Amino acid sequence: MRAAVSLTVLLAAAVAGVSWLRRRYVLVTVSGASMEPAYGSGDRVWVRRVPAGEVRAGQVVVVRLPHLESADAGPEQPWSIKRATAAPGDPVPRDGVPGWEAGARVPPGCLVVRGDNAGDSYDSRHCGHVPGDRLLGVVVRRVRAVS
């Protein structure tokens, strides 16, 4: 009887732990060349869900970019992996964001993002700042493929 209770408690704790991890972390597969050479198409990364206010410039994030959705995409709009170049309260980068004056600051809850491969990246240079409600989270680790 005592062993059955211990097993039940252990199983409940394991289920609670997995549930917490699934709400906190997401496994994402990179598609496209916008972050090469850091991340290439097919790479898999763990993403930790965070609010925009916790993102710092230089961190790699996963976002839904404004104006990227199409009528065909519906609620399943594509996620994009980009580098945050400015976080809430930071100055807007010198090479600008459409419609922002030089010296402006990133509004609360927004990010400026860029792809490392600028020649093959749709990012804040094209669509402006990214509202925090479009942020999935911060990349915390690449998952190595098992061969």
N, C-alpha and C positions, 0 to 999 in steps of 0.2 A: 504494500500500500504506500509506504513512504517513498519507495523508488519511483512509483507511478506519479506521485505528486511532484517529486523533484524533476522528473522528465517533462512533465507538463509545464512547470515553471520555466525550465530551460528552453523548451520549444516556444513558449510565449515570448520570452525575452529575445530569442533569435528572430522571430517574426517581427517584433517591434523594432529591432535593430535594422533589419532589412528594409522595413517600411520607412524608417527615418532616413536611411541612406538614399532610397529611391526619390524621396522628396527633396533631398539636399544636393544630389549629384546626378548627372545625366551623361550617358555615353553618346558622343556625336561622331559621325563619319564626315570627314572633310571632302568637299566636292569642288573642284575648280583649282585654278592656279593663282588666285589673288594673294595668297600668303606664302608663295614659294620664295626662297628655298626653306623657310622655317617649317612650313606645313604644306604638304602636297596632297593632291587628290587621292583619296583612299586611306589617308592617315586617320587613325581613331584617337580621340582625346576625351578625357574626363573633364566635365564642366561643373563647377560648383555654382549653384544658384546664389546670387547676391543682388542687392539693390544697386542702382547706379551710383549712389553716394559712397559706396565702398570700393568702387573701381578707381585705380590710379593710372595715370599716364604711363604707357609702356606695357601694360598688361594686355594679353590677348583675350578677346571676348567673343562671344557668339551672340549675334543680334539679328533681328529682322529689319532690313533697311527700308526706310520710307521710299515710296514710289517704285519699289521693285516688284510689288505684287502685280499680278495680272488678273484679269477677270476670270480666267480659267483656273487659277490657283485656289480660289475659295479660301476656307479657313486654314488650309495647309500651306501657308506661305513659306518660302524657303528661308532657312537659317543661313547666315553668313558668318564666317570667321574673319575677324579683323583685329588690328592692334588699336587700342585706345590711345590717341595722341593728345587728348585733352579731356579732363574730367570736370564735373561740376565746379565752377568757381575759377578754373584755370583760364589763362588768356587763350584766345583763339589762335591756332598756329598761323605763322606768318604767311604761308602760302594760301591761307584763307579758306573760308567756307562761304558758299554762295549767299549773298544778302547780308553778310555781317561786316561791320566796319572794323578796320584795324584797331587793335587795342581792346576790342569787346571781350567779355568774359563768357564762358560757357554757362548757360542758365542752370539753376538747380534741377537735378533729376535728368540731365541730358549728357550726352557724350559726343565727342568728335572721334571718328574712327577712320582708319586708312588700311589698305592692304599693303603688305611689304613689297609686293610686285606691282608697283604703281601703274605700269603699262597695261596691266590686265586686271584692274580692280575697279569695281563700282563701289564708291564709298562716300564719305562726307564731302569730298570735293565736288560731287555730283548732286547729292541729295540733301546736304546740310547736316545739322546735328541730328542725333538719334535719341528720341525720347526714351527715358528709362523703362517705360512699360514694354519696350521692344527688346529689352536685354534678357537673354536667357541666363548668362552668367560668365564667369571667368574660367579660362582654361587652366587647369591645375596640373595636368599630366598627360603625356602622350602614352598610348597603349601600344606596346610593341606587338607586332604580328607574330603568331606562333607558326613556325615553319615545320 
